[in-house]
Amino acid sequence: ITDNPCNLGVFGSLLPEFVQDIDDTNTVNGKPVIYWVNEHDRTVPFDAGYVALVNCTNITVQNLTLTSNGQGVLLASTTESVITQNNITDNIHGVFMCGSTNNTVYGNNITRNAANGVYLYYSHDNTFIHNNFVDNTIQVYDVGEPTNTWDNGTTGNFWSNYNGTDNDGDGVGDTPYVFDKNNQDNYPLVEPAVIPEFPSWAILPLVLAV
């Protein structure tokens, strides 16, 4: 599947709707489709072009460029997984979570996604820190009023539409970035987070130490 505004997307609201058999001989723009169902304790290959994790646990998604799909990363009924240091750009949804909990989304560029940077459908207790949310049509959209974490108590994420001030010059906004009644980033960054590229062996320990 090549050169489409949306190459591949799988949408639904219940787990059985996401249980599909799509193997990595399928490609988007020359990169393999990683569509894992019931997988555990794995790292997504570094050349993936589309990533879906369905009923998975402890999966690491790192150092990928994910673009021009229905979702950059799809998590359905997936837990305890890490999405870090990816460029998630020009999709319909950047990160799409359905019924997924206790995941960490850390240090990603989530940019210019046509519908939402992050779409949350009954997904709670996930942590989003040090991401750059830039020019997504809607930065975060949630269904089911879930509560998630958007800062670590001292720093949060960069939001391109944040209009607060930083009077003390510490790099953190003086007022929270509020996007619904249940969720806000209490320590929004006023400049984009620096997201260096690390060797693969260094990334997961870094995330877990934050």
URKA-V921179 format. One record per pair of residues at least 12 apart in sequence whose C-alpha atoms are under 10 Angstrom apart, sorted by sequence separation. I is the first residue (numbers start at 1). GAP is how many residues later the second one is. D is the distance in Angstrom with one decimal. If there is no record, write none. Layout:
BEGIN
i->{I/I}
gap->{GAP/GAP}
d->{D/D}
END
This chain:
BEGIN
i->{22/23/24/33/61/83/163/164/173/174/175/176/177/22/23/32/34/35/40/48/51/73/162/164/173/174/175/176/21/22/32/33/34/39/42/48/50/72/158/162/163/172/173/174/20/21/22/31/32/33/34/35/36/37/38/39/40/41/42/43/44/45/46/48/49/50/51/72/73/94/95/117/118/157/158/162/172/173/174/19/20/21/31/32/33/34/35/36/37/38/39/40/41/42/43/44/45/46/47/48/49/50/72/94/117/155/156/161/162/171/172/173/174/18/19/20/30/31/32/33/34/35/36/37/38/39/40/41/42/43/44/45/46/47/48/49/50/71/72/93/94/116/117/155/156/171/172/173/19/30/31/32/33/34/35/36/37/38/39/40/41/42/43/44/45/46/47/48/49/50/51/71/72/73/93/94/95/117/118/124/154/155/159/171/172/173/8/18/19/30/31/32/33/34/35/36/37/38/39/40/41/42/43/44/45/46/47/49/50/52/56/59/64/69/71/72/74/78/81/86/91/93/94/116/117/119/123/131/158/170/171/172/7/8/28/29/36/39/40/44/49/50/51/52/53/54/55/56/57/58/59/60/61/62/63/64/65/66/67/68/69/70/71/72/73/74/75/76/77/78/79/80/81/82/83/84/85/86/87/88/89/90/91/92/93/94/96/100/103/108/113/116/117/118/119/120/121/122/123/124/126/127/128/129/130/139/156/157/170/171/7/27/28/29/50/51/52/53/54/55/56/57/58/59/60/61/62/63/64/65/66/67/68/69/70/71/72/73/74/75/76/77/78/79/80/81/82/83/84/85/86/87/88/89/90/91/92/93/94/95/96/97/98/99/100/101/102/103/104/105/106/107/108/109/110/111/112/113/114/115/116/117/118/119/120/121/122/123/124/125/126/127/128/129/130/139/156/169/171/6/7/27/28/50/51/52/53/54/55/56/57/58/59/60/61/62/63/64/65/66/67/68/69/70/71/72/73/74/75/76/77/78/79/80/81/82/83/84/85/86/87/88/89/90/91/92/93/94/95/96/97/98/99/100/101/102/103/104/105/106/107/108/109/110/111/112/113/114/115/116/117/118/119/120/121/122/123/124/125/126/127/128/129/130/139/166/26/27/36/49/50/51/52/53/54/55/56/57/58/59/60/61/62/63/64/65/66/67/68/69/70/71/72/73/74/75/76/77/78/79/80/81/82/83/84/85/86/87/88/89/90/91/92/93/94/95/96/97/98/99/100/101/102/103/104/105/106/107/108/109/110/111/112/113/114/115/116/117/118/119/120/121/122/123/124/125/126/127/128/129/136/138/166/4/24/26/49/50/51/52/53/54/55/56/57/58/59/60/61/62/63/64/65/66/67/68/69/70/71/72/73/74/75/76/77/78/79/80/81/82/83/84/85/86/87/88/89/90/91/92/93/94/95/96/97/98/99/100/101/102/103/104/105/106/107/108/109/110/111/112/113/114/115/116/117/118/119/120/121/122/123/124/125/126/127/128/132/133/134/135/136/164/166/1/2/3/4/8/24/53/54/56/57/61/62/66/67/68/69/70/71/75/76/78/79/83/84/88/89/90/91/92/93/94/95/96/97/98/99/100/101/102/103/104/105/106/107/108/109/110/111/112/113/114/115/116/120/121/122/123/124/127/130/131/132/133/134/135/136/164/165/1/2/3/24/52/53/67/68/70/71/74/75/91/93/97/98/100/101/105/106/110/111/112/113/115/116/120/129/130/131/132/133/134/135/159/162/164/1/2/3/67/90/92/96/97/112/120/129/130/131/132/133/134/150/158/162/163/1/2/53/66/75/89/111/120/128/129/130/131/132/133/156/157/162/1/2/88/97/110/128/129/156/157/158/159/160/1/22/155/156/157/158/159/160/155/156/157/158/159/160/153/154/155/156/157/158/159/160/147/149/150/151/152/153/154/155/156/157/158/159/18/19/20/147/148/149/150/151/152/153/154/155/156/157/158/18/19/31/145/146/147/148/149/150/151/152/157/158/18/19/145/146/147/148/149/150/151/157/18/142/145/146/147/148/149/150/151/156/16/28/29/40/43/72/141/142/145/150/151/15/16/28/29/34/35/36/37/38/39/40/41/42/43/94/140/141/15/28/37/38/40/41/139/140/142/8/9/28/37/40/72/138/142/7/8/9/10/71/94/7/9/70/93/140/52/53/54/55/56/59/60/61/62/64/65/66/67/69/70/71/79/92/93/55/57/58/62/63/67/68/70/71/72/73/74/75/76/77/78/81/82/83/84/85/86/87/88/89/91/92/93/94/95/96/97/98/103/104/105/54/57/62/67/68/71/72/77/79/80/84/85/90/93/94/102/71/76/79/84/89/93/101/71/75/93/108/109/110/111/106/107/106/18/129/18/19/128/132/18/130/131/134/152/9/10/11/17/18/129/130/132/133/7/8/9/10/11/16/132/133/6/7/8/9/10/15/131/132/5/6/7/8/9/14/15/130/131/132/5/6/7/8/9/11/13/14/15/130/131/132/4/5/6/7/8/9/10/12/129/130/131/3/4/5/6/9/11/130/2/129/18/129/9/8/9/15/109/6/7/9/13/14/15/109/5/6/11/13/14/108/109/5/6/12/13/107/108/109/5/11/107/108/107/106/107/107/106/105/104/104/106/14/13/87/12/13/86/85/84/85/86/85/85/85/84/84/82/83/82/84/83/82/82/63/63/62/63/62/63/63/62/63/62/62/60/61/60/46/43}
gap->{12/12/12/12/12/12/12/12/12/12/12/12/12/13/13/13/13/13/13/13/13/13/13/13/13/13/13/13/14/14/14/14/14/14/14/14/14/14/14/14/14/14/14/14/15/15/15/15/15/15/15/15/15/15/15/15/15/15/15/15/15/15/15/15/15/15/15/15/15/15/15/15/15/15/15/15/15/15/15/16/16/16/16/16/16/16/16/16/16/16/16/16/16/16/16/16/16/16/16/16/16/16/16/16/16/16/16/16/16/16/16/16/16/17/17/17/17/17/17/17/17/17/17/17/17/17/17/17/17/17/17/17/17/17/17/17/17/17/17/17/17/17/17/17/17/17/17/17/18/18/18/18/18/18/18/18/18/18/18/18/18/18/18/18/18/18/18/18/18/18/18/18/18/18/18/18/18/18/18/18/18/18/18/18/18/18/19/19/19/19/19/19/19/19/19/19/19/19/19/19/19/19/19/19/19/19/19/19/19/19/19/19/19/19/19/19/19/19/19/19/19/19/19/19/19/19/19/19/19/19/19/19/20/20/20/20/20/20/20/20/20/20/20/20/20/20/20/20/20/20/20/20/20/20/20/20/20/20/20/20/20/20/20/20/20/20/20/20/20/20/20/20/20/20/20/20/20/20/20/20/20/20/20/20/20/20/20/20/20/20/20/20/20/20/20/20/20/20/20/20/20/20/20/20/20/20/20/20/20/20/21/21/21/21/21/21/21/21/21/21/21/21/21/21/21/21/21/21/21/21/21/21/21/21/21/21/21/21/21/21/21/21/21/21/21/21/21/21/21/21/21/21/21/21/21/21/21/21/21/21/21/21/21/21/21/21/21/21/21/21/21/21/21/21/21/21/21/21/21/21/21/21/21/21/21/21/21/21/21/21/21/21/21/21/21/21/21/21/21/22/22/22/22/22/22/22/22/22/22/22/22/22/22/22/22/22/22/22/22/22/22/22/22/22/22/22/22/22/22/22/22/22/22/22/22/22/22/22/22/22/22/22/22/22/22/22/22/22/22/22/22/22/22/22/22/22/22/22/22/22/22/22/22/22/22/22/22/22/22/22/22/22/22/22/22/22/22/22/22/22/22/22/22/22/22/22/23/23/23/23/23/23/23/23/23/23/23/23/23/23/23/23/23/23/23/23/23/23/23/23/23/23/23/23/23/23/23/23/23/23/23/23/23/23/23/23/23/23/23/23/23/23/23/23/23/23/23/23/23/23/23/23/23/23/23/23/23/23/23/23/23/23/23/23/23/23/23/23/23/23/23/23/23/23/23/23/23/23/23/23/23/23/23/24/24/24/24/24/24/24/24/24/24/24/24/24/24/24/24/24/24/24/24/24/24/24/24/24/24/24/24/24/24/24/24/24/24/24/24/24/24/24/24/24/24/24/24/24/24/24/24/24/24/24/24/24/24/24/24/24/24/24/24/24/24/24/24/24/24/24/24/24/24/24/24/24/24/24/24/24/24/24/24/24/24/24/24/24/24/24/24/24/24/25/25/25/25/25/25/25/25/25/25/25/25/25/25/25/25/25/25/25/25/25/25/25/25/25/25/25/25/25/25/25/25/25/25/25/25/25/25/25/25/25/25/25/25/25/25/25/25/25/25/25/25/25/25/25/25/25/25/25/25/25/25/25/25/25/25/25/25/26/26/26/26/26/26/26/26/26/26/26/26/26/26/26/26/26/26/26/26/26/26/26/26/26/26/26/26/26/26/26/26/26/26/26/26/26/27/27/27/27/27/27/27/27/27/27/27/27/27/27/27/27/27/27/27/27/28/28/28/28/28/28/28/28/28/28/28/28/28/28/28/28/28/29/29/29/29/29/29/29/29/29/29/29/29/30/30/30/30/30/30/30/30/31/31/31/31/31/31/32/32/32/32/32/32/32/32/33/33/33/33/33/33/33/33/33/33/33/33/34/34/34/34/34/34/34/34/34/34/34/34/34/34/34/35/35/35/35/35/35/35/35/35/35/35/35/35/36/36/36/36/36/36/36/36/36/36/37/37/37/37/37/37/37/37/37/37/38/38/38/38/38/38/38/38/38/38/38/39/39/39/39/39/39/39/39/39/39/39/39/39/39/39/39/39/40/40/40/40/40/40/40/40/40/41/41/41/41/41/41/41/41/42/42/42/42/42/42/43/43/43/43/43/44/44/44/44/44/44/44/44/44/44/44/44/44/44/44/44/44/44/44/45/45/45/45/45/45/45/45/45/45/45/45/45/45/45/45/45/45/45/45/45/45/45/45/45/45/45/45/45/45/45/45/45/45/45/45/46/46/46/46/46/46/46/46/46/46/46/46/46/46/46/46/47/47/47/47/47/47/47/48/48/48/49/49/49/49/50/50/51/56/56/57/57/57/57/58/58/58/58/58/59/59/59/59/59/59/59/59/59/60/60/60/60/60/60/60/60/61/61/61/61/61/61/61/61/62/62/62/62/62/62/62/62/62/62/63/63/63/63/63/63/63/63/63/63/63/63/64/64/64/64/64/64/64/64/64/64/64/65/65/65/65/65/65/65/66/78/80/81/82/83/83/83/83/84/84/84/84/84/84/84/85/85/85/85/85/85/85/86/86/86/86/86/86/86/87/87/87/87/88/89/89/100/101/102/103/104/104/107/108/108/109/109/109/110/111/111/111/112/113/118/119/120/121/121/122/123/124/125/126/133/134/135/135/136/136/137/138/140/141/142/143/143/144/154/157}
d->{7.9/6.6/9.6/10.0/8.7/9.3/9.3/8.0/9.8/8.8/7.5/6.4/9.6/5.9/8.4/9.0/9.6/9.9/9.8/9.5/9.6/9.9/9.6/8.1/8.4/7.6/8.0/9.9/7.6/8.3/9.9/9.4/6.3/7.9/9.5/9.9/9.4/9.6/9.3/9.0/8.6/9.2/6.1/8.3/7.9/8.6/9.6/9.8/7.0/6.1/7.6/7.7/8.0/8.3/8.1/8.0/8.9/8.5/8.6/8.6/7.3/9.5/8.4/9.7/7.7/9.0/8.0/8.9/7.9/9.6/8.2/9.8/9.1/9.4/9.7/6.5/5.7/5.3/9.7/9.3/8.9/8.3/6.2/5.1/5.8/5.9/5.9/6.1/6.3/6.4/7.3/5.6/6.5/6.8/5.6/6.2/8.1/7.2/8.9/6.8/7.1/6.2/5.6/6.3/6.8/8.9/8.2/9.2/9.3/9.3/5.6/6.1/9.6/9.7/9.0/7.8/9.4/5.5/5.6/4.9/4.9/4.7/5.1/4.7/5.1/4.9/4.9/4.8/5.0/4.6/5.4/8.6/6.5/6.9/8.0/5.6/8.0/8.9/7.3/9.5/7.7/9.9/8.3/6.8/9.7/8.5/4.7/5.9/6.7/9.3/4.6/7.1/6.5/6.2/6.3/6.1/5.9/5.0/6.8/5.7/5.5/6.5/6.2/7.4/9.4/6.1/8.5/7.8/7.5/9.1/9.8/9.6/8.4/9.6/10.0/8.6/9.4/8.6/9.0/9.9/8.4/9.3/8.0/5.9/5.7/9.6/9.5/8.7/9.3/7.7/7.8/9.1/8.3/8.2/7.7/8.4/6.4/7.9/8.6/6.3/8.1/9.1/8.0/9.7/8.7/9.1/9.8/9.2/7.2/8.4/8.3/8.8/9.7/9.8/9.4/6.0/8.9/8.3/9.7/9.8/9.6/9.4/5.8/9.6/5.4/9.1/8.3/9.5/9.5/9.3/5.6/8.4/9.4/7.5/8.8/7.3/7.5/7.9/9.9/9.2/8.9/9.2/8.2/8.6/8.0/7.9/8.1/8.1/9.0/8.5/8.4/9.3/8.0/8.0/9.1/8.9/9.3/7.5/8.0/9.2/9.1/9.4/5.8/8.0/8.3/8.5/7.9/8.2/8.1/8.3/9.1/8.9/9.0/9.4/8.0/8.0/9.0/9.1/9.5/7.3/7.6/8.8/8.7/8.9/5.7/8.5/8.7/8.6/9.6/9.5/9.6/5.8/7.6/8.2/8.6/7.8/8.6/7.6/8.4/9.4/9.5/9.8/7.9/8.1/8.8/7.9/9.6/9.3/9.1/6.9/6.4/8.6/5.9/9.7/7.9/6.8/5.9/6.1/6.0/6.2/7.1/5.8/6.7/7.4/5.8/6.1/6.0/7.0/7.5/5.9/6.2/6.0/7.3/7.7/5.7/6.0/6.5/6.5/6.2/6.2/5.9/6.3/7.4/5.8/7.1/7.5/6.0/6.2/6.0/7.0/7.6/6.1/6.0/5.9/6.7/7.6/5.4/6.7/8.4/8.1/8.5/7.8/8.3/8.2/8.3/9.0/8.9/9.0/9.3/7.8/7.9/8.5/8.9/9.2/7.1/7.5/8.5/8.8/9.0/7.0/5.9/6.4/6.4/6.0/6.2/5.8/6.0/8.0/8.7/7.9/8.1/6.1/6.1/5.8/8.0/9.0/9.5/9.4/9.8/9.7/8.2/7.1/7.1/6.4/5.1/4.5/4.9/4.7/4.7/4.7/5.0/5.0/4.7/4.8/4.7/5.0/5.2/4.8/4.7/4.9/5.0/5.4/4.9/4.9/4.7/4.8/5.0/4.9/4.8/4.7/4.8/4.9/5.1/5.1/4.9/4.8/4.8/4.9/5.1/4.9/4.9/4.9/4.8/5.1/4.8/4.7/5.6/6.4/6.3/5.9/6.2/6.3/6.3/7.5/5.7/7.3/7.5/5.9/6.1/5.8/6.6/7.3/6.0/5.9/5.9/6.4/7.5/6.3/5.5/4.7/4.7/4.8/5.0/4.5/4.8/5.0/8.8/5.0/6.2/5.1/4.6/4.9/5.5/9.3/8.8/9.9/10.0/8.2/9.9/8.6/6.9/6.3/6.0/6.3/6.0/4.8/6.5/5.6/4.4/6.3/6.1/6.3/5.6/4.8/6.3/6.1/6.4/5.4/4.7/6.5/6.1/5.5/5.8/6.2/6.1/6.2/5.9/4.6/6.7/5.5/4.7/6.3/6.0/6.2/5.4/4.6/6.3/6.4/6.3/5.7/4.6/6.2/5.2/4.9/4.7/4.7/4.8/5.0/4.7/5.2/4.8/5.2/5.2/4.8/4.8/4.8/5.1/4.8/4.7/4.9/5.1/4.7/4.9/4.8/5.6/6.2/5.4/5.7/6.4/5.8/6.1/6.4/7.2/5.9/5.2/4.7/6.2/6.0/6.8/7.0/9.6/10.0/9.2/9.1/8.8/10.0/9.8/8.7/8.6/7.9/8.2/6.0/7.8/8.6/6.1/7.3/8.4/7.8/8.4/5.8/7.6/8.0/7.7/8.4/5.5/7.6/8.1/8.3/6.3/7.7/8.4/8.1/8.1/5.8/7.6/8.5/5.6/7.3/8.5/7.5/8.3/5.7/7.3/8.2/7.7/8.6/5.8/6.5/8.1/6.8/5.8/5.6/6.3/6.3/6.0/6.2/4.7/6.9/5.5/4.6/6.3/6.1/6.6/5.8/4.5/6.3/6.6/6.4/5.9/4.4/6.6/8.1/8.5/5.9/8.1/8.2/8.1/8.3/8.6/5.9/8.0/5.3/6.7/8.6/7.7/8.9/9.7/7.4/7.9/8.5/8.7/8.9/7.3/7.9/8.2/8.3/8.7/9.0/9.9/6.5/9.6/8.2/9.7/7.9/9.4/8.0/9.2/9.7/8.8/9.8/6.2/6.5/9.5/7.9/9.3/7.8/9.3/8.0/9.2/9.6/8.7/8.5/6.4/7.7/8.3/8.0/8.1/5.9/7.9/8.6/5.6/7.2/8.6/8.0/8.6/5.9/7.4/8.5/7.7/8.7/5.8/7.1/8.4/9.9/9.3/6.5/9.0/7.9/9.3/8.1/8.7/8.7/7.4/7.9/6.1/5.9/6.2/6.3/9.5/10.0/8.0/6.1/5.7/6.4/9.7/9.8/9.5/9.9/9.8/9.1/9.7/10.0/9.5/8.8/6.6/6.3/9.6/8.0/9.2/7.6/9.6/7.7/9.4/9.5/8.6/9.0/9.7/7.8/7.6/5.6/5.0/4.8/4.9/4.9/7.7/9.5/8.0/8.2/4.8/4.6/9.9/8.6/9.6/10.0/9.7/9.4/9.4/9.9/5.2/4.5/6.2/6.4/6.2/7.8/9.6/9.4/8.9/9.0/6.2/7.3/9.4/8.6/9.4/8.8/9.1/9.6/7.8/5.5/6.9/8.5/7.9/8.7/9.7/7.2/7.8/7.9/9.7/8.6/9.7/8.9/7.6/9.1/6.0/9.4/9.3/7.2/9.6/9.5/9.9/8.6/7.0/7.5/5.8/7.3/8.6/7.9/5.0/5.2/4.6/7.8/8.8/9.5/8.3/4.9/4.9/5.5/6.3/8.6/8.4/9.8/9.9/7.6/8.6/9.3/7.7/6.1/6.5/6.2/8.7/6.4/8.0/9.0/9.8/9.0/9.4/8.1/7.4/6.5/5.8/9.0/7.3/9.2/6.8/9.9/9.2/5.3/9.2/6.9/9.8/8.5/10.0/5.7/6.5/8.0/4.9/6.5/8.4/8.0/6.6/6.7/8.7/8.3/7.0/6.1/8.8/7.8/7.5/6.3/7.4/9.1/9.7/6.7/8.1/9.4/9.9/9.7/8.5/7.8/9.4/9.5/9.9/9.4/9.8/9.7/9.1/8.4/8.6/8.8/8.8/10.0/7.7/10.0/9.4/9.0/10.0/9.1/9.9/9.4/9.8/9.6/9.8/9.7/9.5/9.5/9.8/7.2/8.7/7.8/8.8/10.0/9.0/9.9/8.8/8.5/9.0/9.9/9.8/8.8/8.5/9.6/9.4/8.9/9.7/9.6/9.9/7.7/9.9/8.7/9.0/8.6/9.1/9.2/9.6/8.9/9.7/9.4/9.7/9.4/9.5/9.6/9.4/9.7/9.5/9.8/9.7/9.6/9.8/9.7/9.7/9.5/10.0/10.0/9.5/9.7/8.7/9.8/8.7/9.8/9.0/9.9/8.9/9.7/9.6/9.4/9.7/9.7/9.8/9.4/10.0/9.7/9.7/9.6/9.5/9.9/9.9/9.7/9.7/9.9/9.5/9.6/9.6/9.5/9.4/9.5/9.8/9.4/9.5/9.9/9.4/9.7/9.4/9.2/9.0/8.9/9.9/9.6/9.8/8.7/9.9/8.8/9.7/8.7/8.7/9.7/9.7/9.0/9.5/9.2/8.9/8.9/9.0/9.7/9.0/9.5/9.7/9.9/9.7/9.6/10.0/9.6/10.0/8.6/9.2/9.6/9.1/9.5/9.2/9.3/9.0/7.1/9.1/9.5/8.9/8.2/9.6/9.6/8.2/9.6/9.4/9.6/8.2/9.0/8.6/8.9/8.0/5.9/7.0/9.0/9.7/5.8/9.9/8.5/6.1/5.0/4.0/8.0/6.6/8.1/6.3/9.0/4.9/4.9/5.6/6.0/8.3/6.6/8.5/6.7/8.9/5.3/4.3/7.1/7.8/8.9/9.1/8.7/8.8/10.0/6.0/9.2/9.0/7.0/7.1/5.7/9.7/9.6/9.8/8.3/9.2/9.8/8.5/8.5/8.3/8.4/9.0/8.8/8.8/9.8/8.5/9.6/10.0/9.7/9.3/9.4/9.7/8.8/8.2/9.1/8.9/9.2/9.5/9.8/7.8/8.1/8.9/8.2/6.8/9.3/6.6/8.1/8.9/9.7/7.8/7.4/8.2/8.2/7.5/9.6/8.1/8.9/9.5/8.2/7.2/6.0/9.6/8.9/8.9/7.2/9.3/8.4/9.2/9.5/10.0/7.5/9.9/9.8/9.1/9.0/6.5/9.5/7.7/9.3/7.1/8.5/8.4/7.8/8.5/10.0/9.7/8.0/7.9/9.5/8.1/9.2/9.9/7.2/9.7/8.2/9.7/9.0/7.9/7.7/9.2/7.9/8.9/9.5/9.8/7.8/9.1/9.7}
END
